[in-house]
Amino acid sequence: METRHCHNGKMKIDTSLIEAARQGDARAMEQLLAQSQPDLRRFARRSCATSEDADDAVQVALWNVQRSIGSVRVVAAFAGWLFRIVERECYRLLRLGRKTEPLTEELEASLQSASPLALRRDLARLLAEMPVEYRDVLVLRDVEELTAPEAAEQLQVSVAALKSRLHRARAMMRERLQAGGYQAM
């Protein structure tokens, strides 16, 4: 068994596991994912803006390993490949967060100036009209304030699917509120 220290000594990799996983050995793949996860989490926590983003970035990296292990040509490059996936995903999530933040704050200011009773009625009506998959994720995250992993577990979906639904749900709610006369300033 050859073990290499990759990416500045931060990841120990059993190269025989990588090779076996490349050949389609499911058990080797499971062990490889389990071996890689702690180092990826440590790296993601330093690279991502939030712990949720770090968890998401690790999941994306592990999913890529399962999906694309056969395309890894140089076993020694495996760790670098994983760390680059995590780094790119952290950056992507950071960019997404910056794009949606200002509009949410502007709309929130507009909503605060509305009559509380009228706003509550409008929100309840709009929430009831939303498709169930979007309503549920919005309630769990924004009303009950569950974390993304907690809400994903309750809905029995991946964290990535939950975040995608949440993004769509918030966009729907924002559009419907704006169409109903609540304006972003």
C-alpha positions in Angstrom: 0.0 0.0 0.0 1.5 3.3 -1.0 0.3 6.4 0.9 1.0 9.8 -0.3 0.8 13.2 1.4 -0.8 15.6 -1.0 -1.7 19.3 -1.2 1.0 20.5 1.2 0.8 17.4 3.4 -2.8 17.9 4.3 -4.3 14.7 2.8 -3.2 11.1 3.2 -4.3 9.0 0.3 -4.0 5.3 -0.2 -3.3 5.2 -3.9 -4.4 1.6 -4.1 -7.9 2.7 -3.1 -7.9 5.3 -5.8 -6.9 2.8 -8.4 -9.5 0.2 -7.2 -12.2 2.9 -7.2 -11.2 3.9 -10.7 -11.8 0.2 -11.7 -15.3 0.3 -10.3 -14.8 -1.3 -6.8 -17.7 0.1 -4.8 -16.2 -0.8 -1.4 -12.9 1.0 -2.4 -15.0 4.0 -3.5 -16.8 4.1 -0.1 -13.5 3.9 1.7 -12.0 6.6 -0.5 -14.8 9.0 0.2 -14.6 8.3 3.9 -10.8 8.9 3.9 -11.1 12.1 1.9 -14.0 13.8 3.7 -12.3 15.0 6.9 -9.4 16.7 5.0 -11.8 18.3 2.6 -14.0 19.6 5.4 -11.0 21.2 7.1 -10.0 22.8 3.9 -13.6 23.9 3.0 -14.0 25.5 6.4 -11.0 27.7 5.7 -12.0 28.5 2.1 -15.8 29.1 2.3 -17.7 32.0 3.7 -20.1 30.0 5.9 -20.1 26.5 7.4 -23.2 25.7 5.2 -21.2 26.6 2.1 -18.3 24.5 3.3 -20.6 21.5 3.7 -22.1 22.1 0.3 -18.6 22.4 -1.3 -17.5 19.1 0.3 -20.6 17.3 -1.0 -20.0 18.6 -4.5 -16.4 17.4 -4.4 -17.5 13.9 -3.1 -20.2 13.7 -5.7 -17.6 14.5 -8.4 -15.4 11.8 -7.1 -18.2 9.2 -7.4 -19.2 10.5 -10.8 -15.8 11.1 -12.4 -13.3 8.9 -10.7 -12.7 7.1 -13.9 -11.4 10.3 -15.6 -8.6 10.7 -13.0 -5.6 9.8 -15.1 -2.8 10.6 -12.6 -3.4 9.1 -9.2 -1.0 11.5 -7.6 -3.1 14.5 -8.8 -6.2 13.2 -7.0 -5.9 15.4 -3.9 -5.2 18.5 -5.9 -8.2 17.8 -8.0 -10.5 17.5 -5.0 -9.2 20.6 -3.3 -9.6 22.6 -6.5 -13.3 21.4 -6.7 -13.9 22.6 -3.1 -12.1 25.9 -3.7 -14.1 26.6 -6.9 -17.4 25.7 -5.2 -16.7 28.0 -2.3 -16.0 30.8 -4.7 -19.2 30.1 -6.7 -21.3 30.0 -3.5 -19.7 33.3 -2.3 -20.6 35.0 -5.7 -24.2 33.7 -5.5 -24.6 35.1 -2.0 -23.4 38.5 -3.0 -25.8 38.7 -6.0 -29.0 38.0 -4.0 -28.2 39.9 -0.7 -28.9 43.5 -1.8 -32.3 42.8 -3.3 -33.4 40.8 -0.2 -32.4 43.7 2.1 -34.2 46.3 -0.1 -37.4 44.2 -0.3 -37.2 43.6 3.5 -37.1 47.4 4.1 -40.2 47.7 1.8 -42.0 45.0 3.7 -41.3 46.6 7.1 -43.0 49.8 6.0 -46.2 47.9 5.1 -49.0 47.4 7.6 -48.2 44.3 9.6 -51.8 42.9 9.3 -51.9 43.4 5.5 -48.4 42.0 5.1 -49.2 38.9 7.1 -52.4 38.3 5.1 -50.5 38.7 1.8 -47.6 36.5 2.9 -50.0 33.8 4.1 -52.0 33.9 0.8 -48.9 33.8 -1.4 -47.4 31.0 0.7 -50.6 29.0 0.3 -50.5 29.5 -3.4 -46.9 28.3 -3.8 -46.2 24.7 -5.0 -45.7 22.4 -2.0 -42.0 21.7 -2.6 -41.2 25.4 -2.5 -43.6 26.3 0.3 -42.2 23.5 2.6 -38.6 24.6 2.1 -39.4 28.3 2.6 -41.3 27.5 5.9 -38.5 25.2 7.2 -35.7 27.6 6.5 -37.2 31.1 6.8 -40.0 30.6 9.3 -38.8 27.7 11.5 -35.2 28.7 10.9 -33.8 25.2 10.5 -30.3 24.8 9.1 -29.9 23.6 5.6 -28.8 20.1 6.6 -31.7 19.8 9.1 -34.3 21.0 6.6 -32.8 18.7 3.9 -33.1 15.7 6.3 -36.7 16.5 7.1 -37.6 16.8 3.4 -35.5 13.8 2.5 -33.5 15.7 -0.2 -29.9 16.6 -0.6 -28.6 19.9 0.8 -27.9 21.0 -2.8 -31.5 20.2 -3.8 -32.8 22.0 -0.8 -30.7 25.1 -1.5 -31.9 25.1 -5.1 -35.5 24.9 -4.1 -35.0 27.6 -1.5 -33.5 29.9 -4.1 -36.4 29.4 -6.4 -39.0 29.7 -3.6 -37.5 33.1 -2.4 -37.4 34.3 -6.0 -41.1 33.3 -6.5 -42.1 35.0 -3.3 -40.1 38.2 -4.2 -41.7 38.3 -7.6 -45.2 37.8 -6.2 -44.7 40.4 -3.5 -43.4 42.9 -6.0 -46.4 42.1 -8.4 -48.7 42.8 -5.4 -47.4 46.3 -4.8 -44.5 45.7 -2.5 -41.6 47.4 -4.1 -37.8 47.1 -3.7 -36.5 50.5 -3.0 
